[in-house]
Amino acid sequence: MLRTTLLLLCLPLAGAGATEEPTQESGSLGEPPPGLALFRWQWHEVEAPYLVALWILVASLAKIVFHLSRKVTSLVPESCLLILLGLVLGGIVLAVAKKAEYQLEPGTFFLFLLPPIVLDSGYFMPSRLFFDNLGAILTYAVVGTLWNAFTTGVALWGLQQAGLVASRVQAGLLDFLLFGSLISAVDPVAVLAVFEEVHVNETLFIIVFGESLLNDAVTVVLYKVCNSFVEMGSANVQATDYMKGVASLFVVSLGGAAVGLVFAFLLALTTRFTKRVRIIEPLLVFLLAYAAYLTAEMASLSAILAVTMCGLGCKKYVEANISHKSRTAVKYTMKTLASCAETVIFMLLGISAVDSSKWAWDSGLVLGTLFFILFFRALGVVLQTWVLNQFRLVPLDKIDQVVMSYGGLRGAVAFALVILLDRTKVPAKDYFVATTIVVVFFTVIVQGLTIKPLVKWLKVKRSEHHKPTLNQELHEHTFDHILAAVEDVVGHHGYHYWRDRWEQFDKKYLSQLLMRRSAYRIRDQIWDVYYRLNIRDAISFVDQGGHVLSSTGLTLPSMPSRNSMAETSVTNLLRESGSGACLDLQVIDTVRSGRDREDAVMHHLLCGGLYKPRRRYKASCGRHFISEDAQERQDKEVFQQNMKRRLESFKSTKHNICFTKNKPRTRKAGHKKKDGMANAEATLEKPRDLGFQDTAAVILTVESEEEEESDSSETEKEDDEGIIFVARATSEVLQEGKISGSFEVCPSPRIIPPSPTCAEKELPWKSGQGDLAVYVSSETTKIVPVDMQTGWNQSISSLESLASPPCTQAPTLTCLPPHPLGIEEPQVPLDLSADPRSSFAFPPSLAKAGRSRSESSADLPQQQELQPLMGHKDHTHLSPGTANSHWCIQFNRGGRL
Amino acid sequence: MGATHSASEEVRELEGKTGFSSDQIEQLHRRFKQLSGDQPTIRKENFNNVPDLELNPIRSKIVRAFFDNRNLRKGPSGLADEINFEDFLTIMSYFRPIDTTLGEEQVELSRKEKLRFLFHMYDSDSDGRITLEEYRNVVEELLSGNPHIEKESARSIADGAMMEAASVCVGQMEPDQVYEGITFEDFLKIWQGIDIETKMHVRFLNMETIALCH
């Protein structure tokens, strides 16, 4: 017995080992029966991955330690610290193992460490800025790199001819050119690591950074061409080879970019069809980008360029296609991978430098190289900028040029390339390695350390990182259009013209092909910003709502449930936003029951949060709109209302869009619902119907008051199409109508009869309807009113808190709010609705939104949003008679349908 | 410009007024004549002949801006029926790149000028305020390129933007305070910290570049 348990215990261990290495199998076969192996040490099987994990862990821990002190990280760039740490670790390893281990292997570097960093930078590259400055970036990347490579190589050769380099460095002109080509390229990893912390203005940043990314193609070509020339020997190089070298520049760069774009296209196209398998979306992004990298590498094209273009090209479409959660996942995974790779690179660089067997020192060469790369970089920048400024509308001034020259950091790419050299062909390899290490260390550590003070001292224009505002986005769009128009008028087809053209083309063909139809329809930048801002507000608001709630120190028994509720609501909101953005019915469908419940919870919270407790409301507004110190004036009615309206109108428009999308696809939606019924989810179907009927009621009451006949007819049509649904709804309505008729006492029609579907009755739009006065729901949220009241109005709060608990005891009674309350309350919502109308006139959109959404029945926000609307309505006609008449009309309408 | 002897003087005068070089003026004049059909003035209908303008969603607003008296510096409100070449140049000079060598004050001035142009475009009734109605109007036109976005959405976007503007410009509002619209001062506030220098300008051709183009 004991034996078997032991054996069982051993099995997972052995299994774990086996997954790593197949040799485990053979080993275990040869050994005595496994039962005896109580404990086995299998270091060799796990060594490689274990070490990798360990190194990453060490690097991460080091990062944590660095960031413990704010002072250090604000002064010293992380990359410097990591290199120093690498040096220390390398020293320890060298002392312990007596030989240098764990160095930066070019293979590892190019295949595993570099791609995540480049993908990250390509994917999150501000594309607009990038293309706005493309001319300058390309000039610096191509001309600048060529210039640096040739001048540095030739100058070093000259140095050698002058006898300043020791004669033991055996290198000819070609060797020096080869060295020049690998040492001249500005390194994206180093530049990113340093410049991200410096915060120079965005034009400067994009030029330096874009250059570092794009010059890879040039570096690769130069390196390969020089390397093959060196291997051929200078005597055998013919004129055609030079021509080939020039041609290969175009092949490598354009080919790499083309590979990237093809994969970007594939990626965008694939994500268009992931609607049902959301979970693999992030994976697809990484896989295809990596495939782009490997493909380019395989074809010996510029892999960096490929993956940059892939990230740059696919982002727009991918972001539109994948769900909100996937977007977050992609973002974080990408950042994690990139930061991880970067950390490891710098650390390994430090470790590699310790290995003295690999390098040989020559002061003349080292100092000469250092001087030349700095000097020629500066000279090149000045010359190119002078030429560029003849064409640039916004010239780059002297300070920019200084920063650009000084920001030419070299990094791991140069190191990996120099390690790759063949010692038999390049006899001076060891000297080159030493020089490269010194150059990399010098640029990363010395220049990295001093660039921040330099930027400060020169008063370089810093980037002010402000959140995008809606106004800004609108104005910028207007600008774009104006400029395009002015160019049209002037009759000169400039940059704006072509961008305009491209956008037209993109809209007409590309987006249509690559974006999921639902996403394409709502695709608009202004809308996006608006949407994002609203989501942000809403999330922070709900967040804060939860927070404030718990901090008010209410000691009611259901307190814990409130807290958890706040959390679920946030997730719900996220999900909602995801589905809202992509208009994906599936998200709703897959998690039906859970969602319904969450909807209820969400509703309660929103009821409490959105429309009542002013204090919380204020707080969240303050975060985004008002400066922090302005919080003292907490009771500013108008602004609050504005926010409320904004959230409301946001919701409504969001569903307007649902509507537009749904219109042509109604049939499909109908099918879906049929499926749902086929699944015999009757209990779930019912509340939906109820929800539907709800909206119908709203439609009517609102219609009587206003507006836009054409639209209403449209909705009618739409209602007609969803026949299956409506029929069920009406029957339900009928039933309920009767019952409500019998309970004449109720002030509102929304009485809930105790029925088999009672479990669903907690759904807010059911119960909430009845007790408008408090917006209280039958079960979990009894605190909401209490809490709200405290924030709302101190005097009323005492009344309310007394009054609401009874509601919770008997769910069926919730619809009967105490009369005094019912009378007292209406003033407030009325005020709320009346005031903004005069100044802003928001509400009209609500009504229509309500109508338009009658189709998407499982939709929660609809109810949430209708809630207050109904609330206002019913407040105005509190008498049972009018309420019933509403009901009847609604019922009739349902029958007609 | 024509071959008359006063032409050069006229050009010089225009140069001083608008800051264009004589080459640019000549080029613009050629274009002006092309647009007007060799008439001394341009009317609104002339802009219909610009084919690429068709696709511009805010086309009418832009064309209107060309005839806006405020932009032409001719009066506080109203629209001109037709504009002559000098007016045309005046409008175009709004789009000249800001010369950063001129010093802080001058830059600030031309920045303001550019923003004023934009502001006038929004403020269609020339009352010095962008009201919600006007804002909505603009947003609707901006979004009119996308047939799938409903007017309602445009509206709520405008509403949201207005609210944002209100909170940026006024901060906390009194309970009964009503934000009537964005004044030019508020407008400047909204634009604070945004580099307009890099945005609102167009490359105007010199003679050499034209020679290259044609």
Interface residues (C-beta under 8 A of the other chain):
Chain A: T203 L393 V394 P395 D397 E464 H466 T469 L470 N471 Q472 L474 H475 E476 H477 T478 F479 H481 I482 L483 A484 A485 V486 E487 D488 V489 V490 G491 H492 G494 Y495 H496 Y497 D500 Q504 K507 Y520 R521 I522 R523 D524 I526 W527 Y530 L533 N534 C621 F625 I626 S627 A630 R633 D635 K636 E637 V638 F639 N642 M643 R645 R646 S649 F650 S652 T653 N656 I657 F659 T660 K661 D835 S838 S839 F840 A841 F842 S845 K848 A849
Chain B: L28 R31 Q34 L35 F47 V50 D52 L53 L55 N56 P57 I58 R59 I62 A65 F66 M92 F95 P97 T100 L118 M121 L132 V138 V139 L142 L143 G145 N146 H148 I149 E150 E152 S153 R155 S156 I157 D159 G160 A161 M162 M163 E164 A165 A166 S167 V168 G171 Q172 M173 E174 P175 D176 Q177 V178 Y179 E180 I190 W191 G193 I194 E197 T198 K199 M200 H201 V202 R203 F204 L205 C213
